[in-house]
Amino acid sequence: MYKFKTVKELITRQAQAMPDKAFMYYRDTTKTYGDLDDISNRIGNGLLSLGIKKGDRVTLLIPNRPEFIYAWFGLMKIGAVMVPINVQFKPEEVKYIVNNSEAGMVITTGTSQGALTGIKDEMPLLKHIVVVEPKDGAGIIPFGQLMSGNASVPDVRVDEYDYASFIYTSGTTGYPKGVVDTHRNYIANAHQISVAAEFTGKDRAMLILPLFHCNAQVVTVMSPMYAGASFVLMEGFSPKDFLPAIDRYRPSTFSGVPTVYAILNSLPDAGRYDLSSLRFVICGAAPMPVEVFTTFEKKYRAFILEGYGLSEATCASIINPLKGKRKIGSIGRPLDGQEALILGDNNKELPQGQIGEICIRGDVVMTGYYKNPEATAAAIKDGWLHTGDLGYVDDEGYFYIIGRKKEMIIRGGENIYPKEIEEVLYKYPKIQDAAVVGIPDPKWGEEVFGFIVPKQGMQVREQELTGFLKEKVADYKIPKKFVFLDAFPKTATGKIQKNKIIEQYALEHGIDLSKKFAVRE
């Protein structure tokens, strides 16, 4: 079904087929497929020389720079398991993932070196700390030592169902869970995305999302590689540098989150740059408000390919078609090779138009959560991945996402879906970001609150938002209170962290979030 069985085979065969083809652009340097193959072989053999073997876990605490790519693919060459870590994590969070994944090595940069060596004794299975651009040599191995390994293909058999990565979820409550993905998961999703995006060797994707996240790994690195295309590695998303980078590197696509597009919509000087290289752009990781969607397409004359996915299904599962009917506001139809349906609370499929849980089945579904059989059993039932997202499907098979199941507000017995209200709020010209949440209430069980970040230099009053909503949504859905903030807490990929908004508000107002109120009749 797929051209390659493993990531190791993908790298090796693409390098054999086009050794001189550009694979990665970074700043002023270009690396070819042949370069990538050579470097990843050297790192793979360097890892073997240090005792890292097939199945061992190695954590990568590296920002967006080439060494992340080299280490990742070096691990794939020997069948070791990549465990990427958010570079914004504090030492305690890093320690948890290192210990939970039972990693024997951390590869990081000089920036994090001191913090890691300071807690090394609290990570009993950790044998080696490898550092890119180390601050000093005490107790660490320079990354260059890995690069000095033998350039021959490592003599390790890697199979399609071998573990490729543990991707730790953001963990909105409690500790994050390690999503176990195999080589087949990665290859299947890379194939599906490259087909849906119609990638060819002429394409060039620009990577602005953090490499520890599955979107960057699968959409912007693996899928172009599967098609023999190239990618541009950026150190992150910078509004100041973004448009000049498109003008300079001439990418045909990039993948972003709604926050990125909202920021781009507010840039005043887009017309100064040549953006004609863009064939389409991709939005994922969170639902995009329709107003942000339409404003971006009008301003930049760029086609948005909106999709849906999650780490537990490798990356992408549902997408609007590049050609044919596209429904703005919908997340599209399942990628070829995947199935999706809407299930009710009784695990029965619901009719078209009824709201239930979006469930996914196919080669992309994770093996499970590492060392967490209870969570695995709750997430995967009869082969179907229960995503925790609520939505519905229309009569043409297009899916619509309503919001997270856990975020649904139940006010006096009425189900309220925050995304419906947020979509309306984003149409208000003074609003930059909006988040609608449920706050415990003794009368209604939960009450609707709206948290708002106004656009720069603008002031918004509660009365004007209430009046604006009264014409567009039922009275019981209108937030009881609006809270205005300078900025929202967000993940490294730009998702609004509603749980942190709620926790901060509760802390400031003495609200016990663990208390469940019974609704009065």
Secondary structure, DSSP 8 states (H G I E B T S, - for coil): --S-SSHHHHHHHHHHH-TTSEEEEETTEEEEHHHHHHHHHHHHHHHHHTT--TT-EEEEE--SSHHHHHHHHHHHHTT-EEEE--TT--HHHHHHHHHHHT-SEEEEEHHHHHHHHHHGGG-TT--EEEEES-S--TT-EEHHHHHTS--S--S----TTSEEEEEE---SSSS--EEEEEHHHHHHHHHHHHHHTT--TT-EEEE-S-TTSHIIIIIIIIHHHHTT-EEEE-SS--HHHHHHHHHHH--SEEEE-HHHHHHHHT-S-GGGS--TT-S-EEE-SS---HHHHHHHHHHH---EEEEE--GGGSS--EE--SSS---TTS-BEE-TTEEEEEE-TTS-B--TT--EEEEEEETTS-SEETT-HHHHHHHEETTEEEEEEEEEE-TTS-EEEEEEGGG-EEETTEEE-HHHHHHHHTTSTTEEEEEEEEEEETTTEEEEEEEEEE-TT----HHHHHHHHHTTS-GGGS-SEEEE-S---B-TT--B-HHHHHHHHHHHHT--TT-------
